[in-house]
Amino acid sequence: MRTVTGPTDRVVVVGAGLSGLACALHLLGAGRQVVVVERDAGPGGRAGRTRLGGFQVDTGPTVLTMPELADEAFAAVGDSLARRVDLMALHPAYRACFADGTSLDVHTDGEAMEAEVRRFAGPAEAAGYRALRHWLERLYRAQMRRFIDTNFDSPLQLLHPDLARLAALGGFGRLDSRIGRFLTDARLRRVFSFQSLYAGVAPARALAAYAVIAYMDTVAGVWFPKGGMYALPRAMADAAADAGAEFRWSAAAEALERSAGRVRAVRLASGERIPCDAVVLTCELSASHRLLGRAPRRPVRLRHSPSAVILHAGTDRTWPGLAHHTLSFGAAWERTFDELTRSGRLMSDPSLLITRPTAHDPALAPQGRHLHYVLAPCPNTAVGPSAGAWRDLGPRYRDGLVAELERRGLAGFADSVQEEMLVTPLDWTAQGHAAGSPFSVSHTFAQTGPFRPRNLVRGLDNVVLAGCGTTPGVGVPPVLISGKLAAARVTGGIRRRASRVRPAPAAARIAATPTAETADDPS
């Protein structure tokens, strides 16, 4: 594994999102002096927090899987996830509601899910689910250490027996057809393939290997931190500070001072100069390139994932049919993905994620009130409406979304709203997200593994990248891994520790903390 050369005693981490915080903890555990620079007033990055009246709103991810990856970062400094915050296992992980009026609770416990599938679709589909679960477990084992939790220096690293295992499992086929080998019910197939949207690819076009995301969602467990998802970055920042990290809040990195092929200091917009031996850039990939003064060289332009419209609504009531996470599927499926990724049209029959965090933490809202987060995927600004178009489009889309929620059983939603915030591609663009998408670079084959923008920067000996735009990719688990992999580039190795986080029994609560060769290095 290639690493930063020369001294690495003093490291500046630009960005206090999940990847930057994970990186800082791993660096601190390896004995480095760490300064974290963050343009916002507190930690979180994409996993931020805002207030709407008396409502506390998570502005980023709402689904937490693989908490052992966060625990690994805490363990690097002798701390633990279990020491910092209450973490609740969600049962069910999701409730899936379909256009035909049926619904299915998605359990991560195998026996409970098999029984639910039998009730929903009969014994043959239950047997198919049992075989699918076994396949997902094998797929995860074949991928995790070799293809996800690893630093790539060359595509030749793919030439390993695990590649043959992955191929034998059908990992290089198409996701939708592979899921179809186990399940014939179209509704069930959606439950185990919609996750490819996280990777920015339609199920019919995504590699079957991306079923590893379905493993995380439907097998490994879904969790919720007391205090909301923001509790995770807040606790990570606290642990890093306790371990000796310095933080500069409301401090934007303006320039990198360099000489002889190395960055010597990070200069802030305030004028402060922070000397360093190495730098880890965890900001948006395009922002990193601006700081570096050059864009990556690739045979083709980077493609970005679809974007999303999010309606945060503080209400005076809730609806009994909603679980903590509810997937509300429209009747359309293939057409929906074509609209999101190719034609650039808004979903004509939307599939939605509705999250109700107050189901497990009422303190996130004033007494007797409820918080709902409604996510509607939409095209990014490279294929769909421009960022500016959303100035007029946004309010109209919001009204249509609310009307659709009411048609799907949330009667009175419009009148129940007391506080709200609408986030559209216009807002994502204003935050610096390329193509108006918070989901960064999509996971096409040419943007995966060793073909994804790499985390070492060509032409500079001591700069490393981290975050969802680089390896391994998008989502809370990958960005936590990304921070660890970036730290390993600085320190020269990864220390793996056994996880102390285990799935809790149903309804139980455990103490824990609240996701062709390319020359793609900037040069």
C-alpha positions in Angstrom: 0.0 0.0 0.0 1.3 3.4 -1.0 1.5 5.9 1.9 2.4 9.5 2.5 6.1 10.0 2.5 8.2 12.0 4.9 7.2 13.2 8.3 3.6 12.9 9.4 3.6 14.0 13.0 1.2 17.0 12.4 -1.9 16.4 10.3 -4.6 18.9 9.3 -8.0 17.3 8.5 -10.2 19.6 6.4 -13.8 18.9 7.2 -15.6 17.5 10.3 -18.1 15.3 8.6 -18.2 11.6 9.4 -15.2 10.7 7.2 -13.1 13.6 8.7 -14.0 12.6 12.2 -13.3 8.9 11.6 -10.0 9.9 10.1 -9.1 12.1 13.0 -9.8 9.4 15.5 -7.7 6.9 13.7 -4.9 9.4 13.3 -5.0 10.2 17.0 -4.9 6.6 17.9 -1.7 6.3 15.9 -0.1 9.1 17.8 -0.5 12.0 15.4 -1.2 15.6 16.3 -4.5 16.5 14.6 -6.1 19.8 13.8 -9.6 19.6 12.3 -10.8 22.6 10.2 -14.5 23.0 9.6 -16.3 25.7 7.8 -19.5 25.2 9.8 -20.1 26.0 13.4 -20.1 22.4 14.5 -19.4 18.8 13.3 -21.5 16.7 11.0 -21.0 17.9 7.4 -23.7 16.2 5.5 -24.9 14.7 8.7 -25.8 18.0 10.2 -28.4 19.5 12.5 -30.7 22.5 12.3 -33.6 23.8 14.4 -37.1 24.5 13.2 -38.8 26.3 16.1 -38.7 23.6 18.8 -37.9 20.8 16.4 -34.4 19.4 16.1 -33.9 18.3 12.5 -31.2 16.0 11.1 -30.3 17.4 7.7 -28.5 14.4 6.3 -28.7 10.6 6.6 -31.5 9.1 8.6 -30.5 5.4 8.3 -27.6 4.0 10.4 -26.2 0.6 9.6 -23.0 -1.2 10.5 -22.4 0.7 13.8 -19.3 -1.4 14.4 -17.5 0.8 11.9 -18.1 3.8 14.1 -17.1 1.8 17.1 -13.8 1.0 15.3 -13.0 4.7 15.1 -13.8 5.2 18.8 -11.7 2.2 19.7 -8.7 3.7 18.0 -8.5 6.2 20.9 -9.5 3.7 23.6 -13.1 4.9 23.6 -16.2 3.1 22.5 -19.5 3.7 20.7 -21.3 2.1 23.6 -19.9 4.7 26.0 -21.1 7.8 24.2 -24.8 7.6 23.3 -27.9 5.3 23.4 -28.3 3.3 20.2 -31.6 1.6 19.5 -32.1 -1.3 17.1 -35.1 -0.7 14.9 -37.8 -3.4 14.7 -38.9 -3.3 12.0 -36.0 -1.8 10.1 -38.5 -0.5 7.5 -42.2 -0.7 6.7 -42.8 -1.1 2.9 -46.1 0.1 1.6 -47.1 -0.7 -2.0 -49.5 0.9 -4.5 -51.9 -2.1 -4.3 -52.5 -1.3 -0.6 -50.4 -4.1 0.8 -47.6 -3.6 3.3 -44.6 -5.6 4.6 -42.5 -5.1 7.7 -38.8 -5.6 6.9 -37.1 -7.3 9.8 -33.4 -7.9 10.0 -33.9 -11.0 12.2 -34.0 -13.9 9.8 -36.8 -15.9 11.4 -39.0 -12.9 11.9 -38.5 -11.8 8.3 -39.1 -15.3 6.9 -42.4 -15.4 8.8 -43.4 -12.0 7.5 -42.6 -13.0 3.9 -44.7 -16.2 4.3 -47.6 -14.1 5.6 -47.2 -11.6 2.8 -46.4 -13.8 -0.3 -46.6 -17.4 0.7 -44.2 -20.3 1.5 -42.4 -20.4 -1.8 -41.3 -16.8 -1.4 -40.4 -17.4 2.2 -38.0 -20.2 1.0 -36.7 -17.8 -1.6 -36.0 -15.2 1.1 -34.1 -17.8 3.2 -31.9 -18.5 0.2 -31.5 -14.8 -0.6 -30.4 -14.1 2.9 -27.7 -16.8 2.7 -26.5 -15.4 -0.6 -26.4 -11.8 0.8 -24.3 -13.0 3.8 -21.8 -14.8 1.5 -21.7 -11.8 -0.8 -20.8 -9.5 2.1 -18.0 -11.8 3.3 -16.6 -12.0 -0.2 -16.5 -8.2 -0.6 -15.9 -6.4 2.7 -12.2 -6.7 3.4 -11.0 -7.2 -0.1 -13.1 -4.7 -2.2 -14.6 -2.2 0.2 -12.4 -1.9 3.3 -9.2 -1.5 1.3 -6.9 1.0 -0.3 -6.5 0.5 -4.0 -3.3 1.4 -5.8 -3.9 -0.5 -9.0 -6.7 -2.5 -10.7 -4.3 -5.4 -10.5 -5.2 -5.7 -6.8 -8.5 -7.1 -8.0 -6.7 -10.2 -9.1 -7.3 -12.2 -5.9 -9.2 -15.4 -5.1 -11.9 -13.3 -3.6 -12.6 -11.9 -7.1 -13.3 -15.5 -8.3 -15.5 -16.0 -5.2 -17.4 -12.8 -6.1 -17.8 -13.9 -9.7 -19.0 -17.4 -8.6 -21.7 -15.7 -6.5 -22.9 -13.8 -9.6 -21.6 -10.4 -8.3 -20.9 -9.2 -11.9 -24.4 -9.9 -13.1 -27.3 -7.4 -12.8 -28.8 -6.8 -9.5 -32.5 -7.0 -10.4 -32.1 -10.3 -12.3 -30.0 -11.8 -9.5 -32.6 -10.9 -6.9 -35.2 -12.3 -9.2 -33.5 -15.7 -9.0 -34.6 -15.9 -5.4 -37.9 -13.9 -5.4 -40.6 -13.8 -8.0 -42.9 -11.4 -6.2 -42.3 -7.9 -7.7 -43.0 -6.2 -4.5 -40.4 -8.2 -2.6 -37.9 -7.7 -5.3 -38.2 -3.9 -4.8 -37.5 -4.3 -1.1 -34.1 -5.9 -1.8 -33.1 -3.8 -4.8 -34.2 -0.2 -4.2 -30.9 0.3 -2.3 -29.0 0.6 -5.6 -30.4 4.1 -5.8 -28.0 4.9 -2.9 -25.3 4.0 -5.4 -26.9 6.1 -8.1 -27.7 3.2 -10.5 -31.0 1.6 -11.4 -31.4 -2.0 -10.2 -31.7 -3.3 -13.8 -28.2 -1.8 -14.5 -26.5 -2.1 -11.2 -24.0 -4.8 -10.6 -25.4 -7.6 -8.4 -22.4 -6.9 -6.1 -24.3 -3.8 -4.8 -26.7 -6.2 -3.1 -24.2 -5.7 -0.3 -26.1 -2.5 0.5 -29.2 -4.6 0.9 -27.2 -6.9 3.3 -26.5 -3.8 5.5 -30.1 -2.7 5.4 -32.0 -6.0 5.7 -29.6 -8.4 7.4 -27.0 -6.6 9.5 -29.5 -4.3 11.3 -30.8 -0.7 11.2 -30.2 1.5 14.2 -31.2 4.9 15.6 -29.2 7.0 18.0 -31.1 8.8 20.8 -30.7 12.5 20.0 -31.0 11.8 16.3 -28.4 10.9 13.7 -26.5 14.1 14.6 -25.6 12.4 17.9 -23.0 10.3 16.0 -20.8 13.1 14.6 -21.3 15.1 17.9 -20.0 12.1 19.9 -17.1 11.5 17.5 -16.0 15.1 17.7 -16.2 15.0 21.5 -14.1 11.8 21.6 -11.5 13.3 19.3 -11.3 16.5 21.4 -10.9 14.3 24.5 -8.1 12.5 22.7 -6.2 15.7 22.0 -7.6 17.0 18.6 -7.9 20.7 18.1 -10.9 22.0 16.2 -11.3 25.2 14.3 -15.0 25.9 13.9 -16.5 28.4 11.4 -13.1 28.2 9.7 -13.0 27.7 5.9 -9.8 26.4 4.4 -8.9 29.0 1.7 -5.5 27.8 0.4 -2.8 25.2 0.7 0.7 26.5 1.0 3.1 24.1 -0.8 6.7 23.7 -1.8 8.9 20.9 -3.1 5.9 18.7 -3.8 4.5 19.0 -0.3 1.8 21.0 1.4 3.4 22.9 4.3 0.4 24.7 5.8 -3.3 25.2 5.5 -4.4 28.8 5.3 -7.8 29.7 6.6 -10.1 32.5 5.3 -9.5 34.2 8.6 -5.8 34.5 7.7 -4.7 31.9 10.3 -1.9 29.6 9.0 -1.8 26.0 10.3 1.6 24.3 9.6 1.3 20.6 8.9 3.3 17.5 7.8 0.2 16.0 6.0 -3.3 17.1 5.0 -6.5 15.0 4.6 -9.1 16.7 2.5 -12.6 15.4 3.3 -14.7 18.2 1.7 -16.7 17.8 -1.5 -14.5 16.4 -4.2 -14.8 19.5 -6.4 -13.9 21.7 -3.3 -10.8 19.6 -2.8 -9.8 20.0 -6.4 -10.2 23.8 -6.0 -7.9 23.8 -3.0 -5.4 21.7 -5.0 -5.7 24.0 -7.9 -6.4 21.3 -10.5 -9.1 18.9 -11.4 -8.7 15.1 -11.9 -7.8 13.7 -15.3 -10.1 10.9 -16.4 -11.0 9.4 -19.8 -14.7 10.5 -19.2 -16.3 13.0 -16.9 -17.5 11.9 -13.5 -21.2 11.0 -13.3 -23.1 11.9 -10.3 -26.0 10.2 -8.5 -29.6 11.4 -8.6 -30.4 14.1 -6.1 -33.4 14.4 -3.7 -36.0 16.8 -2.5 -36.5 16.6 1.2 -39.4 18.0 3.2 -38.7 18.4 6.9 -42.1 18.8 8.6 -42.8 19.4 12.2 -46.5 18.4 12.7 -49.1 18.4 15.4 -50.0 14.8 14.7 -48.7 11.6 13.2 -50.2 8.5 11.5 -50.4 5.0 12.9 -49.4 3.4 9.6 -46.0 4.9 9.7 -43.0 3.0 11.2 -39.7 4.8 12.0 -38.8 4.3 8.4 -41.5 3.8 5.8 -40.9 3.1 2.2 -43.9 4.2 0.1 -43.6 2.7 -3.3 -45.5 4.0 -6.3 -46.8 1.6 -8.9 -44.1 2.5 -11.4 -40.6 1.1 -11.1 -38.5 0.8 -14.3 -40.0 4.1 -15.5 -39.1 5.8 -12.2 -35.4 4.9 -12.6 -35.4 6.0 -16.2 -36.8 9.4 -15.1 -34.2 9.8 -12.4 -31.1 8.7 -14.3 -31.7 9.2 -18.0 -34.6 11.4 -19.1 -34.2 13.8 -16.2 -37.9 14.1 -15.5 -39.4 14.3 -12.0 -40.9 11.1 -10.8 -44.4 10.7 -12.3 -45.3 8.1 -9.8 -42.9 8.7 -6.9 -41.4 6.2 -4.4 -40.7 7.9 -1.1 -38.8 7.4 2.1 -40.7 8.8 5.1 -38.8 8.9 8.4 -40.4 9.6 11.7 -37.5 10.0 14.2 -39.9 11.0 17.1 -41.1 7.4 17.0 -38.1 6.6 19.1 -37.0 10.0 20.5 -40.0 12.3 21.2 -37.5 14.8 22.7 -36.6 15.9 19.1 -40.0 17.7 19.0 -42.0 19.8 21.4 -44.3 17.9 23.7 -47.1 16.3 21.7 -45.6 17.2 18.4 -44.0 15.0 15.7 -41.2 15.2 13.2 -41.4 13.8 9.7 -38.7 13.6 7.0 -39.9 13.0 3.5 -37.3 12.2 0.9 -38.3 12.1 -2.8 -35.5 11.2 -5.2 -35.1 13.5 -8.2 -32.7 14.0 -11.1 -29.5 15.8 -10.5 -28.9 19.1 -12.2 -26.7 17.5 -14.9 -29.6 15.5 -16.4 -32.7 17.3 -14.9 -33.9 20.8 -14.1 -31.1 23.2 -13.3 -30.4 24.5 -9.8 -32.0 27.8 -10.7 -35.2 26.2 -12.0 -35.9 24.9 -8.6 -36.6 28.4 -7.3 -40.0 28.2 -8.9 -40.3 24.5 -9.2 -39.6 23.8 -5.5 -42.8 25.3 -4.0 -44.9 23.6 -6.6 -43.2 20.3 -6.1 -43.7 20.6 -2.3 -47.4 21.1 -2.8 -47.6 18.1 -5.1 -45.6 16.0 -2.7 -47.9 16.9 0.2 -51.0 16.0 -1.9 -49.4 12.7 -2.8 -48.8 11.9 0.9 -52.4 12.6 1.6 -53.5 10.4 -1.2 -51.4 7.6 0.3 -53.1 7.7 3.7 -51.6 10.6 5.5 -54.9 12.4 5.6 -54.6 16.0 7.0 -50.9 16.2 6.5 -51.1 19.7 4.9 -53.0 21.1 7.9 -50.9 19.4 10.5 -47.6 21.2 9.5 -46.4 23.7 12.0 -42.8 24.1 10.9 -41.2 23.1 7.7 -38.1 23.2 5.6 -37.8 22.2 1.9 -34.5 21.2 0.5 -34.0 21.0 -3.2 -31.1 20.7 -5.7 -30.9 24.5 -5.5 -29.9 24.2 -1.8 -27.5 21.2 -2.5 -25.8 23.3 -5.1 -25.5 26.3 -2.8 -23.8 23.9 -0.3 -21.2 23.1 -2.9 -22.5 19.7 -4.0 -21.6 18.9 -7.6 -24.6 18.4 -10.0 -26.9 19.5 -7.1 -26.7 16.0 -5.5 -25.8 15.2 -1.9 -25.0 11.7 -3.0 -21.8 12.5 -4.9 -20.3 10.4 -7.6 -22.4 7.4 -8.7 -21.2 3.8 -8.5 -21.0 2.8 -12.1 -18.5 0.2 -12.8 -16.1 2.8 -14.1 -16.4 4.7 -10.8 -16.1 1.8 -8.4 -13.2 0.2 -6.5 -9.8 1.0 -8.1 -11.6 3.1 -10.8 -13.2 5.5 -8.3 -11.3 8.7 -7.7 -8.4 7.6 -5.5 -7.5 8.9 -2.1 -3.9 9.7 -2.9 -3.1 12.9 -4.9 -0.6 12.7 -7.7 2.1 15.3 -7.6 1.8 16.0 -3.9 3.5 13.7 -1.4 1.5 14.4 1.7 -2.2 15.0 0.6 -4.9 12.4 1.0 -8.6 12.5 0.2 -11.5 11.1 2.1 -15.3 11.3 1.9 -18.1 9.9 -0.3 -16.5 11.1 -3.6 -13.5 8.9 -3.1 -13.0 5.2 -2.1 -15.0 3.3 -1.1 -18.1 5.4 -1.8 -21.4 6.9 -0.7 -23.3 6.1 2.6 -22.6 6.2 6.3 -20.6 2.9 6.4 -18.5 3.7 3.3 -17.6 7.2 4.5 -16.5 5.9 8.0 -14.3 3.4 6.1 -13.1 6.2 3.9 -11.8 8.1 7.0 -10.0 5.0 8.2 -8.4 4.3 4.8 -7.2 7.9 4.6 -5.6 7.7 8.0 -3.9 4.5 6.9 -2.4 6.3 4.0 -0.8 8.7 6.5 0.2 6.2 9.2 1.1 3.2 7.1 -1.4 0.7 8.3 -4.9 -0.2 9.6 -5.3 -1.6 13.1 -8.4 -3.7 13.1 -10.2 -4.3 16.4 -13.1 -6.6 17.1 -16.4 -4.8 17.3 -18.1 -4.4 20.6 -21.4 -3.6 19.0 -23.9 -6.5 18.6 -27.5 -6.5 17.4 -29.8 -6.1 20.3 -32.8 -8.3 21.0 -36.2 -7.1 19.7 -37.3 -3.9 21.4 -34.1 -3.8 23.4 -31.9 -0.7 23.9 -28.1 -0.8 24.2 -25.8 2.0 25.1 -24.0 3.2 22.0 -23.4 6.3 19.9 -25.9 8.0 17.9 -23.3 4.9 6.8 -9.3 0.7 -18.4 -7.0 2.3 -15.8 -8.0 5.8 -15.0 -5.5 8.6 -14.1 -7.9 10.1 -11.5 -5.5 11.8 -9.2 -5.4 15.6 -9.6 -2.3 16.5 -11.6 
